[in-house]
Amino acid sequence: MSQKDKQYTQKEKEQFLGQYKIFMPQNLACEEHYDMIIIHPTEADNDKEKVYECLDELKKLEYKDKTPIKVTILENFALHIGSMLERVDLAVRYCSVILIYLTENYSNNEYEQKFFTETALMDAIKNKRSSVVPLYAKELNKKTLPSYLLSLVEMNCNDEYFKTKLINLATKFHQDRKKREEDLHCRRLDWAVEYHEKH
């Protein structure tokens, strides 16, 4: 049995979640599954209102039977770099889509946080455990949000109406996804070199 398929007992779940409970909202129980989770990784950010604005927009989406999608937000997600991978792993286990909020103005002492955050999330994508959508502060508002839902077409969703709606929202972003991925790869190489030089 693989780690991914392992069935945890309630006690094991509570012990596992207990390591991270200070980062989790009370309603994010370990056994509960969300359709989407927005990760807001910085402790303080001037654009926090934009994140909540987008959260409100996402809550307006619903399934064909009028059931609203389940979406929540994790704040202050990257306070400790050392356990970033474990916390991302916890999130992707119980959610189909991760939306991560990234500012464009990281200071020098925050670049490491950005490097580890995106590395962990790319690992999640590679292992097909969850679809990950980057939200960039400079361009993020409720009008541009649909164009940033790039991975929703791959989400594990059985409701065709909902999936089609999300595919339509994501179309614009997909048109230049390849270029964005190439740009991200170049930036990630730059971060890796910078990290190596500073250590």
BAZA-533704 format. One record per atom (N, C-alpha, C): residue number from 1; residue in three letters; atom name; x, y, z. Coordinates in nm, 2 decimals. Atoms other than C-alpha are relative to their C-alpha. Example, Ala and Ser with C-alpha at 12.3 -4.5 7.8 and 13.67 -1.06 7.14 Angstrom:
2
pos, code, site, c1, c2, c3
1, ALA, N, 0.09, -0.12, 0.00
1, ALA, CA, 1.23, -0.45, 0.78
1, ALA, C, 0.09, 0.12, 0.00
2, SER, N, -0.09, -0.11, 0.00
2, SER, CA, 1.37, -0.11, 0.71
2, SER, C, -0.08, 0.11, 0.08
***
This chain:
199
pos, code, site, c1, c2, c3
1, MET, N, 0.08, -0.12, 0.00
1, MET, CA, 0.00, 0.00, 0.00
1, MET, C, 0.09, 0.13, 0.00
2, SER, N, -0.08, -0.13, 0.01
2, SER, CA, 0.14, 0.34, -0.10
2, SER, C, -0.04, 0.09, 0.11
3, GLN, N, 0.03, -0.10, -0.10
3, GLN, CA, 0.16, 0.63, 0.13
3, GLN, C, -0.12, 0.08, -0.04
4, LYS, N, 0.11, -0.08, 0.04
4, LYS, CA, -0.09, 0.81, -0.08
4, LYS, C, -0.13, -0.07, 0.03
5, ASP, N, 0.13, 0.07, -0.02
5, ASP, CA, -0.35, 0.53, -0.04
5, ASP, C, -0.02, -0.05, 0.14
6, LYS, N, 0.02, 0.05, -0.14
6, LYS, CA, -0.29, 0.46, 0.33
6, LYS, C, -0.12, 0.06, 0.06
7, GLN, N, 0.12, -0.04, -0.08
7, GLN, CA, -0.60, 0.48, 0.54
7, GLN, C, 0.04, 0.03, 0.14
8, TYR, N, -0.04, -0.04, -0.13
8, TYR, CA, -0.54, 0.67, 0.86
8, TYR, C, -0.12, -0.02, 0.10
9, THR, N, 0.10, 0.01, -0.10
9, THR, CA, -0.73, 0.60, 1.18
9, THR, C, -0.03, 0.14, 0.05
10, GLN, N, 0.03, -0.13, -0.05
10, GLN, CA, -0.90, 0.89, 1.35
10, GLN, C, 0.11, 0.06, 0.09
11, LYS, N, -0.11, -0.04, -0.09
11, LYS, CA, -0.63, 0.90, 1.62
11, LYS, C, 0.12, 0.05, -0.08
12, GLU, N, -0.11, -0.04, 0.08
12, GLU, CA, -0.36, 0.91, 1.36
12, GLU, C, -0.02, 0.13, -0.07
13, LYS, N, 0.04, -0.13, 0.07
13, LYS, CA, -0.54, 1.19, 1.17
13, LYS, C, 0.02, 0.11, 0.10
14, GLU, N, -0.01, -0.10, -0.10
14, GLU, CA, -0.56, 1.39, 1.49
14, GLU, C, 0.14, 0.03, 0.04
15, GLN, N, -0.14, -0.02, -0.03
15, GLN, CA, -0.20, 1.34, 1.57
15, GLN, C, 0.07, 0.07, -0.11
16, PHE, N, -0.06, -0.06, 0.12
16, PHE, CA, -0.10, 1.43, 1.22
16, PHE, C, -0.04, 0.15, -0.01
17, LEU, N, 0.05, -0.13, 0.01
17, LEU, CA, -0.32, 1.74, 1.21
17, LEU, C, 0.05, 0.09, 0.12
18, GLY, N, -0.05, -0.07, -0.12
18, GLY, CA, -0.20, 1.84, 1.56
18, GLY, C, 0.13, 0.07, -0.02
19, GLN, N, -0.13, -0.07, 0.03
19, GLN, CA, 0.14, 1.93, 1.42
19, GLN, C, -0.02, 0.13, -0.07
20, TYR, N, 0.02, -0.12, 0.09
20, TYR, CA, -0.02, 2.20, 1.20
20, TYR, C, -0.12, 0.08, 0.04
21, LYS, N, 0.13, -0.06, -0.03
21, LYS, CA, -0.33, 2.31, 1.39
21, LYS, C, 0.01, 0.15, 0.02
22, ILE, N, -0.01, -0.15, -0.02
22, ILE, CA, -0.19, 2.66, 1.46
22, ILE, C, -0.01, 0.07, -0.14
23, PHE, N, 0.01, -0.06, 0.13
23, PHE, CA, -0.19, 2.71, 1.08
23, PHE, C, -0.14, -0.02, -0.06
24, MET, N, 0.12, 0.04, 0.07
24, MET, CA, -0.53, 2.57, 1.01
24, MET, C, -0.12, 0.07, 0.06
25, PRO, N, 0.13, -0.05, -0.06
25, PRO, CA, -0.88, 2.74, 1.05
25, PRO, C, -0.07, -0.12, 0.07
26, GLN, N, 0.07, 0.11, -0.08
26, GLN, CA, -1.10, 2.54, 1.29
26, GLN, C, -0.08, -0.09, -0.08
27, ASN, N, 0.09, 0.08, 0.08
27, ASN, CA, -1.32, 2.42, 1.01
27, ASN, C, 0.07, -0.09, -0.09
28, LEU, N, -0.08, 0.09, 0.09
28, LEU, CA, -1.04, 2.25, 0.82
28, LEU, C, 0.04, -0.13, 0.08
29, ALA, N, -0.04, 0.12, -0.07
29, ALA, CA, -1.06, 1.91, 0.98
29, ALA, C, 0.07, -0.09, -0.10
30, CYS, N, -0.09, 0.08, 0.09
30, CYS, CA, -0.82, 1.65, 0.85
30, CYS, C, -0.08, -0.09, -0.09
31, GLU, N, 0.08, 0.09, 0.08
31, GLU, CA, -1.09, 1.42, 0.72
31, GLU, C, -0.09, 0.07, -0.10
32, GLU, N, 0.10, -0.07, 0.09
32, GLU, CA, -1.28, 1.69, 0.54
32, GLU, C, 0.07, 0.04, -0.13
33, HIS, N, -0.05, -0.03, 0.13
33, HIS, CA, -1.24, 1.75, 0.17
33, HIS, C, -0.05, 0.13, -0.05
34, TYR, N, 0.05, -0.13, 0.06
34, TYR, CA, -1.25, 2.10, 0.01
34, TYR, C, 0.02, -0.01, -0.15
35, ASP, N, -0.02, -0.02, 0.14
35, ASP, CA, -1.29, 2.18, -0.35
35, ASP, C, 0.12, 0.09, -0.03
36, MET, N, -0.11, -0.10, 0.02
36, MET, CA, -1.05, 2.47, -0.33
36, MET, C, 0.05, 0.05, 0.14
37, ILE, N, -0.06, -0.07, -0.11
37, ILE, CA, -0.81, 2.61, -0.07
37, ILE, C, 0.09, 0.11, -0.05
38, ILE, N, -0.09, -0.11, 0.03
38, ILE, CA, -0.65, 2.95, -0.10
38, ILE, C, 0.11, 0.01, 0.10
39, ILE, N, -0.11, -0.01, -0.09
39, ILE, CA, -0.31, 2.96, 0.05
39, ILE, C, 0.06, 0.14, 0.00
40, HIS, N, -0.05, -0.14, -0.01
40, HIS, CA, -0.20, 3.31, 0.17
40, HIS, C, 0.13, -0.02, 0.08
41, PRO, N, -0.12, 0.05, -0.07
41, PRO, CA, 0.17, 3.24, 0.26
41, PRO, C, 0.07, 0.11, 0.08
42, THR, N, -0.07, -0.10, -0.07
42, THR, CA, 0.28, 3.57, 0.40
42, THR, C, -0.07, 0.05, 0.13
43, GLU, N, 0.06, -0.04, -0.13
43, GLU, CA, 0.22, 3.69, 0.76
43, GLU, C, -0.07, 0.13, -0.01
44, ALA, N, 0.06, -0.13, 0.02
44, ALA, CA, 0.14, 4.05, 0.65
44, ALA, C, 0.01, 0.04, -0.14
45, ASP, N, 0.00, -0.03, 0.14
45, ASP, CA, 0.04, 4.17, 0.31
45, ASP, C, -0.10, 0.11, -0.02
46, ASN, N, 0.09, -0.11, 0.02
46, ASN, CA, -0.11, 4.49, 0.19
46, ASN, C, -0.12, -0.04, -0.10
47, ASP, N, 0.10, 0.04, 0.09
47, ASP, CA, -0.31, 4.30, -0.07
47, ASP, C, -0.09, -0.11, 0.05
48, LYS, N, 0.08, 0.11, -0.06
48, LYS, CA, -0.49, 4.07, 0.17
48, LYS, C, -0.15, 0.02, -0.04
49, GLU, N, 0.14, -0.03, 0.04
49, GLU, CA, -0.82, 4.24, 0.08
49, GLU, C, -0.03, -0.06, -0.13
50, LYS, N, 0.02, 0.07, 0.14
50, LYS, CA, -0.78, 4.11, -0.28
50, LYS, C, -0.02, -0.15, 0.02
51, VAL, N, 0.02, 0.14, -0.02
51, VAL, CA, -0.75, 3.76, -0.15
51, VAL, C, -0.14, -0.03, 0.05
52, TYR, N, 0.13, 0.03, -0.06
52, TYR, CA, -1.07, 3.78, 0.05
52, TYR, C, -0.11, 0.04, -0.11
53, GLU, N, 0.09, -0.04, 0.11
53, GLU, CA, -1.24, 3.95, -0.25
53, GLU, C, -0.01, -0.12, -0.10
54, CYS, N, 0.00, 0.12, 0.09
54, CYS, CA, -1.14, 3.65, -0.47
54, CYS, C, -0.07, -0.12, 0.07
55, LEU, N, 0.07, 0.11, -0.08
55, LEU, CA, -1.26, 3.41, -0.19
55, LEU, C, -0.15, 0.02, -0.01
56, ASP, N, 0.14, -0.03, 0.02
56, ASP, CA, -1.60, 3.58, -0.21
56, ASP, C, -0.05, -0.04, -0.14
57, GLU, N, 0.04, 0.03, 0.13
57, GLU, CA, -1.61, 3.54, -0.58
57, GLU, C, -0.01, -0.16, -0.02
58, LEU, N, 0.00, 0.14, 0.01
58, LEU, CA, -1.52, 3.17, -0.56
58, LEU, C, -0.12, -0.07, 0.07
59, LYS, N, 0.11, 0.05, -0.07
59, LYS, CA, -1.79, 3.11, -0.31
59, LYS, C, -0.13, 0.01, -0.08
60, LYS, N, 0.12, -0.02, 0.08
60, LYS, CA, -2.04, 3.22, -0.57
60, LYS, C, -0.02, -0.11, -0.11
61, LEU, N, 0.01, 0.12, 0.09
61, LEU, CA, -1.96, 2.92, -0.79
61, LEU, C, -0.08, -0.11, 0.06
62, GLU, N, 0.08, 0.10, -0.06
62, GLU, CA, -2.19, 2.63, -0.75
62, GLU, C, 0.00, -0.12, -0.10
63, TYR, N, 0.02, 0.11, 0.08
63, TYR, CA, -2.25, 2.28, -0.88
63, TYR, C, -0.14, 0.01, -0.07
64, LYS, N, 0.13, 0.00, 0.08
64, LYS, CA, -2.54, 2.20, -1.12
64, LYS, C, -0.12, -0.01, 0.09
65, ASP, N, 0.11, 0.01, -0.09
65, ASP, CA, -2.76, 2.11, -0.83
65, ASP, C, -0.01, 0.11, 0.10
66, LYS, N, 0.00, -0.12, -0.08
66, LYS, CA, -2.70, 2.45, -0.68
66, LYS, C, 0.08, -0.01, 0.13
67, THR, N, -0.09, 0.01, -0.12
67, THR, CA, -2.47, 2.32, -0.41
67, THR, C, 0.12, 0.08, -0.02
68, PRO, N, -0.12, -0.08, 0.01
68, PRO, CA, -2.20, 2.57, -0.35
68, PRO, C, 0.13, -0.08, 0.01
69, ILE, N, -0.12, 0.07, -0.01
69, ILE, CA, -1.84, 2.46, -0.39
69, ILE, C, 0.06, 0.03, 0.14
70, LYS, N, -0.06, -0.02, -0.13
70, LYS, CA, -1.64, 2.42, -0.07
70, LYS, C, 0.14, 0.07, -0.01
71, VAL, N, -0.13, -0.07, 0.01
71, VAL, CA, -1.36, 2.68, -0.04
71, VAL, C, 0.03, 0.06, 0.13
72, THR, N, -0.04, -0.07, -0.12
72, THR, CA, -1.16, 2.81, 0.25
72, THR, C, 0.14, 0.06, -0.03
73, ILE, N, -0.12, -0.06, 0.02
73, ILE, CA, -0.84, 3.00, 0.31
73, ILE, C, 0.10, -0.04, 0.12
74, LEU, N, -0.11, 0.02, -0.11
74, LEU, CA, -0.51, 2.92, 0.50
74, LEU, C, 0.09, 0.12, 0.00
75, GLU, N, -0.08, -0.12, -0.01
75, GLU, CA, -0.33, 3.23, 0.62
75, GLU, C, 0.13, -0.04, 0.07
76, ASN, N, -0.13, 0.01, -0.07
76, ASN, CA, 0.03, 3.28, 0.74
76, ASN, C, 0.06, -0.14, -0.02
77, PHE, N, -0.03, 0.14, 0.03
77, PHE, CA, 0.11, 2.95, 0.57
77, PHE, C, 0.14, -0.04, 0.00
78, ALA, N, -0.14, 0.03, 0.02
78, ALA, CA, 0.48, 2.98, 0.53
78, ALA, C, 0.09, 0.06, 0.11
79, LEU, N, -0.07, -0.07, -0.11
79, LEU, CA, 0.59, 3.10, 0.87
79, LEU, C, 0.13, -0.07, 0.03
80, HIS, N, -0.12, 0.08, -0.02
80, HIS, CA, 0.85, 2.82, 0.90
80, HIS, C, 0.04, -0.08, -0.12
81, ILE, N, -0.04, 0.07, 0.13
81, ILE, CA, 1.04, 2.71, 0.59
81, ILE, C, 0.02, -0.15, 0.02
82, GLY, N, -0.04, 0.14, -0.02
82, GLY, CA, 1.15, 2.38, 0.74
82, GLY, C, -0.11, -0.10, -0.02
83, SER, N, 0.11, 0.09, 0.00
83, SER, CA, 0.80, 2.23, 0.75
83, SER, C, -0.09, 0.03, -0.12
84, MET, N, 0.08, -0.04, 0.11
84, MET, CA, 0.67, 2.39, 0.43
84, MET, C, -0.05, -0.12, -0.08
85, LEU, N, 0.04, 0.12, 0.08
85, LEU, CA, 0.67, 2.06, 0.23
85, LEU, C, -0.11, -0.08, 0.07
86, GLU, N, 0.10, 0.08, -0.07
86, GLU, CA, 0.48, 1.88, 0.50
86, GLU, C, -0.14, 0.07, 0.00
87, ARG, N, 0.13, -0.07, -0.01
87, ARG, CA, 0.21, 2.15, 0.53
87, ARG, C, -0.07, 0.00, -0.14
88, VAL, N, 0.05, 0.01, 0.13
88, VAL, CA, 0.17, 2.16, 0.15
88, VAL, C, -0.06, -0.14, -0.03
89, ASP, N, 0.04, 0.14, 0.02
89, ASP, CA, 0.14, 1.78, 0.15
89, ASP, C, -0.14, -0.02, 0.07
90, LEU, N, 0.13, 0.02, -0.07
90, LEU, CA, -0.14, 1.80, 0.41
90, LEU, C, -0.11, 0.07, -0.07
91, ALA, N, 0.11, -0.07, 0.07
91, ALA, CA, -0.33, 2.05, 0.21
91, ALA, C, -0.04, -0.07, -0.13
92, VAL, N, 0.03, 0.06, 0.13
92, VAL, CA, -0.31, 1.87, -0.12
92, VAL, C, -0.07, -0.14, 0.02
93, ARG, N, 0.07, 0.13, -0.03
93, ARG, CA, -0.43, 1.54, 0.04
93, ARG, C, -0.15, 0.02, 0.00
94, TYR, N, 0.15, -0.02, -0.03
94, TYR, CA, -0.77, 1.69, 0.12
94, TYR, C, -0.06, 0.11, -0.08
95, CYS, N, 0.06, -0.10, 0.08
95, CYS, CA, -0.83, 1.93, -0.16
95, CYS, C, 0.03, -0.02, -0.15
96, SER, N, -0.02, 0.02, 0.14
96, SER, CA, -0.87, 1.91, -0.54
96, SER, C, 0.08, 0.12, -0.06
97, VAL, N, -0.06, -0.11, 0.06
97, VAL, CA, -0.75, 2.26, -0.61
97, VAL, C, 0.07, 0.09, 0.10
98, ILE, N, -0.07, -0.10, -0.09
98, ILE, CA, -0.49, 2.48, -0.43
98, ILE, C, 0.02, 0.13, -0.08
99, LEU, N, -0.03, -0.13, 0.06
99, LEU, CA, -0.48, 2.85, -0.51
99, LEU, C, 0.10, 0.07, 0.09
100, ILE, N, -0.10, -0.06, -0.09
100, ILE, CA, -0.16, 3.00, -0.38
100, ILE, C, 0.02, 0.15, -0.04
101, TYR, N, -0.01, -0.15, 0.02
101, TYR, CA, -0.13, 3.38, -0.35
101, TYR, C, 0.15, 0.04, 0.02
102, LEU, N, -0.14, -0.04, 0.00
102, LEU, CA, 0.22, 3.51, -0.44
102, LEU, C, 0.01, 0.15, -0.03
103, THR, N, -0.02, -0.14, 0.03
103, THR, CA, 0.32, 3.87, -0.41
103, THR, C, 0.12, 0.01, -0.10
104, GLU, N, -0.11, -0.03, 0.09
104, GLU, CA, 0.55, 4.02, -0.67
104, GLU, C, 0.11, 0.08, 0.06
105, ASN, N, -0.10, -0.08, -0.07
105, ASN, CA, 0.75, 4.22, -0.42
105, ASN, C, 0.06, -0.06, 0.12
106, TYR, N, -0.07, 0.06, -0.11
106, TYR, CA, 0.93, 3.98, -0.20
106, TYR, C, 0.13, 0.07, 0.02
107, SER, N, -0.13, -0.06, -0.03
107, SER, CA, 1.22, 4.14, -0.02
107, SER, C, 0.10, -0.11, 0.01
108, ASN, N, -0.11, 0.09, 0.01
108, ASN, CA, 1.56, 3.98, -0.01
108, ASN, C, -0.01, -0.11, 0.11
109, ASN, N, 0.01, 0.10, -0.10
109, ASN, CA, 1.49, 3.80, 0.32
109, ASN, C, -0.12, -0.09, -0.01
110, GLU, N, 0.12, 0.09, 0.02
110, GLU, CA, 1.17, 3.65, 0.18
110, GLU, C, 0.01, -0.08, -0.12
111, TYR, N, -0.01, 0.08, 0.12
111, TYR, CA, 1.30, 3.51, -0.14
111, TYR, C, 0.00, -0.15, 0.02
112, GLU, N, -0.01, 0.14, -0.03
112, GLU, CA, 1.37, 3.18, 0.03
112, GLU, C, -0.14, -0.06, 0.02
113, GLN, N, 0.14, 0.04, -0.02
113, GLN, CA, 1.01, 3.16, 0.13
113, GLN, C, -0.07, -0.03, -0.13
114, LYS, N, 0.06, 0.02, 0.13
114, LYS, CA, 0.90, 3.20, -0.23
114, LYS, C, 0.06, -0.12, -0.07
115, PHE, N, -0.06, 0.11, 0.06
115, PHE, CA, 1.15, 2.95, -0.35
115, PHE, C, -0.05, -0.13, 0.05
116, PHE, N, 0.05, 0.13, -0.06
116, PHE, CA, 1.04, 2.67, -0.11
116, PHE, C, -0.15, -0.01, -0.03
117, THR, N, 0.15, 0.01, 0.02
117, THR, CA, 0.67, 2.75, -0.15
117, THR, C, -0.03, -0.05, -0.14
118, GLU, N, 0.03, 0.04, 0.14
118, GLU, CA, 0.67, 2.72, -0.53
118, GLU, C, 0.06, -0.14, -0.03
119, THR, N, -0.06, 0.13, 0.02
119, THR, CA, 0.91, 2.42, -0.52
119, THR, C, -0.10, -0.11, 0.05
120, ALA, N, 0.09, 0.09, -0.06
120, ALA, CA, 0.67, 2.24, -0.29
120, ALA, C, -0.13, -0.02, -0.08
121, LEU, N, 0.12, 0.01, 0.08
121, LEU, CA, 0.37, 2.32, -0.50
121, LEU, C, 0.02, -0.07, -0.13
122, MET, N, -0.03, 0.07, 0.13
122, MET, CA, 0.53, 2.21, -0.82
122, MET, C, 0.01, -0.15, 0.02
123, ASP, N, 0.00, 0.14, -0.03
123, ASP, CA, 0.60, 1.88, -0.65
123, ASP, C, -0.14, -0.06, 0.01
124, ALA, N, 0.14, 0.05, -0.01
124, ALA, CA, 0.23, 1.85, -0.57
124, ALA, C, -0.06, -0.02, -0.14
125, ILE, N, 0.05, 0.02, 0.14
125, ILE, CA, 0.15, 1.91, -0.94
125, ILE, C, 0.05, -0.12, -0.06
126, LYS, N, -0.07, 0.11, 0.07
126, LYS, CA, 0.40, 1.66, -1.06
126, LYS, C, -0.05, -0.13, 0.04
127, ASN, N, 0.05, 0.13, -0.05
127, ASN, CA, 0.26, 1.39, -0.84
127, ASN, C, -0.15, -0.01, -0.01
128, LYS, N, 0.15, 0.01, 0.04
128, LYS, CA, -0.10, 1.46, -0.96
128, LYS, C, -0.09, -0.01, 0.12
129, ARG, N, 0.08, 0.01, -0.12
129, ARG, CA, -0.22, 1.49, -0.60
129, ARG, C, -0.10, 0.12, 0.00
130, SER, N, 0.09, -0.11, -0.01
130, SER, CA, -0.38, 1.83, -0.66
130, SER, C, 0.04, 0.10, -0.11
131, SER, N, -0.03, -0.11, 0.10
131, SER, CA, -0.41, 2.11, -0.92
131, SER, C, 0.03, 0.12, 0.08
132, VAL, N, -0.05, -0.11, -0.07
132, VAL, CA, -0.23, 2.42, -0.82
132, VAL, C, -0.01, 0.13, -0.09
133, VAL, N, 0.02, -0.12, 0.07
133, VAL, CA, -0.32, 2.77, -0.93
133, VAL, C, 0.08, 0.12, 0.06
134, PRO, N, -0.06, -0.12, -0.06
134, PRO, CA, -0.08, 3.07, -0.87
134, PRO, C, -0.08, 0.12, -0.02
135, LEU, N, 0.07, -0.13, 0.00
135, LEU, CA, -0.24, 3.40, -0.79
135, LEU, C, 0.10, 0.11, 0.02
136, TYR, N, -0.10, -0.10, -0.02
136, TYR, CA, -0.02, 3.70, -0.84
136, TYR, C, -0.06, 0.13, 0.04
137, ALA, N, 0.06, -0.12, -0.06
137, ALA, CA, -0.09, 4.01, -0.64
137, ALA, C, -0.02, 0.11, -0.10
138, LYS, N, 0.00, -0.12, 0.10
138, LYS, CA, -0.01, 4.26, -0.92
138, LYS, C, -0.12, -0.01, -0.09
139, GLU, N, 0.10, 0.01, 0.10
139, GLU, CA, -0.27, 4.12, -1.15
139, GLU, C, -0.13, -0.06, 0.06
140, LEU, N, 0.12, 0.07, -0.06
140, LEU, CA, -0.52, 3.97, -0.90
140, LEU, C, -0.11, 0.09, 0.04
141, ASN, N, 0.13, -0.06, -0.04
141, ASN, CA, -0.87, 4.10, -0.87
141, ASN, C, -0.11, -0.08, -0.05
142, LYS, N, 0.11, 0.09, 0.04
142, LYS, CA, -1.21, 3.96, -0.92
142, LYS, C, -0.03, -0.01, -0.15
143, LYS, N, 0.02, 0.01, 0.15
143, LYS, CA, -1.22, 4.05, -1.29
143, LYS, C, 0.10, -0.09, -0.07
144, THR, N, -0.10, 0.08, 0.07
144, THR, CA, -0.89, 3.87, -1.37
144, THR, C, 0.01, -0.14, 0.06
145, LEU, N, -0.01, 0.13, -0.06
145, LEU, CA, -0.94, 3.58, -1.14
145, LEU, C, -0.03, -0.12, -0.09
146, PRO, N, 0.03, 0.12, 0.09
146, PRO, CA, -1.11, 3.35, -1.40
146, PRO, C, 0.12, -0.04, -0.09
147, SER, N, -0.11, 0.03, 0.09
147, SER, CA, -0.80, 3.38, -1.63
147, SER, C, 0.11, -0.07, 0.08
148, TYR, N, -0.11, 0.06, -0.07
148, TYR, CA, -0.58, 3.25, -1.35
148, TYR, C, -0.04, -0.15, 0.05
149, LEU, N, 0.04, 0.14, -0.05
149, LEU, CA, -0.77, 2.92, -1.29
149, LEU, C, 0.06, -0.10, -0.09
150, LEU, N, -0.06, 0.08, 0.11
150, LEU, CA, -0.52, 2.73, -1.51
150, LEU, C, -0.01, -0.15, 0.03
151, SER, N, 0.00, 0.15, -0.02
151, SER, CA, -0.53, 2.39, -1.34
151, SER, C, -0.13, -0.06, 0.03
152, LEU, N, 0.13, 0.05, -0.04
152, LEU, CA, -0.90, 2.36, -1.28
152, LEU, C, -0.05, -0.10, -0.10
153, VAL, N, 0.05, 0.10, 0.10
153, VAL, CA, -0.95, 2.17, -1.60
153, VAL, C, 0.05, -0.14, 0.03
154, GLU, N, -0.06, 0.13, -0.03
154, GLU, CA, -0.74, 1.89, -1.45
154, GLU, C, -0.05, -0.05, 0.14
155, MET, N, 0.04, 0.04, -0.14
155, MET, CA, -0.92, 1.88, -1.11
155, MET, C, -0.09, -0.12, 0.00
156, ASN, N, 0.08, 0.13, -0.01
156, ASN, CA, -1.08, 1.56, -0.99
156, ASN, C, -0.14, 0.03, 0.04
157, CYS, N, 0.14, -0.04, -0.03
157, CYS, CA, -1.44, 1.66, -1.03
157, CYS, C, -0.09, -0.08, -0.09
158, ASN, N, 0.09, 0.09, 0.07
158, ASN, CA, -1.72, 1.43, -1.13
158, ASN, C, -0.12, 0.07, -0.06
159, ASP, N, 0.11, -0.08, 0.05
159, ASP, CA, -1.97, 1.71, -1.20
159, ASP, C, 0.04, 0.07, -0.13
160, GLU, N, -0.04, -0.05, 0.13
160, GLU, CA, -1.95, 1.78, -1.57
160, GLU, C, -0.04, 0.15, -0.02
161, TYR, N, 0.04, -0.14, 0.01
161, TYR, CA, -2.14, 2.11, -1.55
161, TYR, C, 0.10, 0.09, 0.07
162, PHE, N, -0.09, -0.08, -0.07
162, PHE, CA, -1.91, 2.24, -1.29
162, PHE, C, 0.14, 0.00, -0.07
163, LYS, N, -0.13, 0.01, 0.07
163, LYS, CA, -1.60, 2.12, -1.47
163, LYS, C, 0.00, 0.08, -0.13
164, THR, N, 0.01, -0.08, 0.13
164, THR, CA, -1.72, 2.28, -1.80
164, THR, C, 0.01, 0.15, 0.03
165, LYS, N, 0.00, -0.14, -0.04
165, LYS, CA, -1.78, 2.61, -1.62
165, LYS, C, 0.15, 0.04, 0.03
166, LEU, N, -0.14, -0.03, -0.04
166, LEU, CA, -1.42, 2.60, -1.48
166, LEU, C, 0.09, 0.00, -0.12
167, ILE, N, -0.08, 0.01, 0.12
167, ILE, CA, -1.28, 2.50, -1.82
167, ILE, C, -0.01, 0.13, -0.08
168, ASN, N, 0.02, -0.12, 0.07
168, ASN, CA, -1.44, 2.80, -1.98
168, ASN, C, 0.07, 0.12, 0.07
169, LEU, N, -0.07, -0.11, -0.07
169, LEU, CA, -1.30, 3.03, -1.71
169, LEU, C, 0.15, 0.00, -0.02
170, ALA, N, -0.14, 0.02, 0.01
170, ALA, CA, -0.96, 2.89, -1.76
170, ALA, C, 0.06, 0.02, -0.14
171, THR, N, -0.05, 0.01, 0.14
171, THR, CA, -0.94, 2.91, -2.14
171, THR, C, 0.10, 0.11, -0.03
172, LYS, N, -0.09, -0.11, 0.04
172, LYS, CA, -0.78, 3.25, -2.16
172, LYS, C, 0.14, -0.02, 0.05
173, PHE, N, -0.13, 0.02, -0.06
173, PHE, CA, -0.50, 3.16, -1.92
173, PHE, C, 0.08, -0.11, -0.08
174, HIS, N, -0.06, 0.12, 0.07
174, HIS, CA, -0.43, 2.83, -2.11
174, HIS, C, 0.07, 0.05, -0.13
175, GLN, N, -0.05, -0.04, 0.13
175, GLN, CA, -0.36, 3.02, -2.43
175, GLN, C, 0.15, 0.04, 0.01
176, ASP, N, -0.14, -0.03, -0.02
176, ASP, CA, -0.03, 3.15, -2.29
176, ASP, C, 0.06, -0.07, 0.11
177, ARG, N, -0.05, 0.07, -0.12
177, ARG, CA, 0.03, 2.89, -2.03
177, ARG, C, 0.15, -0.05, -0.03
178, LYS, N, -0.13, 0.05, 0.03
178, LYS, CA, 0.34, 2.75, -2.21
178, LYS, C, 0.10, 0.11, 0.02
179, LYS, N, -0.10, -0.11, -0.02
179, LYS, CA, 0.51, 3.09, -2.21
179, LYS, C, 0.02, 0.03, 0.15
180, ARG, N, 0.00, -0.02, -0.15
180, ARG, CA, 0.42, 3.14, -1.84
180, ARG, C, 0.09, -0.11, 0.07
181, GLU, N, -0.08, 0.11, -0.06
181, GLU, CA, 0.57, 2.80, -1.76
181, GLU, C, 0.14, 0.01, -0.03
182, GLU, N, -0.14, -0.02, 0.03
182, GLU, CA, 0.89, 2.88, -1.94
182, GLU, C, 0.06, 0.11, 0.08
183, ASP, N, -0.05, -0.11, -0.08
183, ASP, CA, 0.92, 3.21, -1.76
183, ASP, C, 0.02, -0.04, 0.14
184, LEU, N, -0.02, 0.05, -0.14
184, LEU, CA, 0.86, 3.04, -1.43
184, LEU, C, 0.12, -0.09, 0.02
185, HIS, N, -0.11, 0.09, 0.00
185, HIS, CA, 1.12, 2.78, -1.51
185, HIS, C, 0.13, 0.08, 0.01
186, CYS, N, -0.12, -0.09, 0.00
186, CYS, CA, 1.38, 3.06, -1.58
186, CYS, C, 0.01, 0.07, 0.13
187, ARG, N, -0.01, -0.07, -0.13
187, ARG, CA, 1.29, 3.24, -1.26
187, ARG, C, 0.04, -0.10, 0.11
188, ARG, N, -0.04, 0.10, -0.10
188, ARG, CA, 1.32, 2.92, -1.06
188, ARG, C, 0.15, -0.03, -0.01
189, LEU, N, -0.15, 0.02, 0.02
189, LEU, CA, 1.67, 2.86, -1.20
189, LEU, C, 0.07, 0.12, 0.07
190, ASP, N, -0.07, -0.12, -0.06
190, ASP, CA, 1.76, 3.22, -1.10
190, ASP, C, -0.01, -0.01, 0.16
191, TRP, N, 0.01, 0.01, -0.15
191, TRP, CA, 1.63, 3.15, -0.74
191, TRP, C, 0.09, -0.10, 0.05
192, ALA, N, -0.08, 0.11, -0.04
192, ALA, CA, 1.82, 2.83, -0.72
192, ALA, C, 0.15, 0.05, 0.01
193, VAL, N, -0.14, -0.06, 0.00
193, VAL, CA, 2.15, 3.01, -0.82
193, VAL, C, 0.02, 0.09, 0.12
194, GLU, N, -0.01, -0.10, -0.10
194, GLU, CA, 2.08, 3.29, -0.58
194, GLU, C, 0.01, -0.07, 0.14
195, TYR, N, -0.01, 0.08, -0.13
195, TYR, CA, 2.01, 3.04, -0.29
195, TYR, C, 0.13, -0.06, 0.02
196, HIS, N, -0.13, 0.07, -0.01
196, HIS, CA, 2.33, 2.85, -0.37
196, HIS, C, 0.11, 0.11, 0.04
197, GLU, N, -0.11, -0.10, -0.03
197, GLU, CA, 2.54, 3.17, -0.37
197, GLU, C, -0.01, 0.06, 0.14
198, LYS, N, 0.01, -0.06, -0.14
198, LYS, CA, 2.40, 3.30, -0.04
198, LYS, C, 0.03, -0.10, 0.11
199, HIS, N, -0.03, 0.10, -0.10
199, HIS, CA, 2.47, 2.97, 0.13
199, HIS, C, 0.13, -0.07, -0.03
***
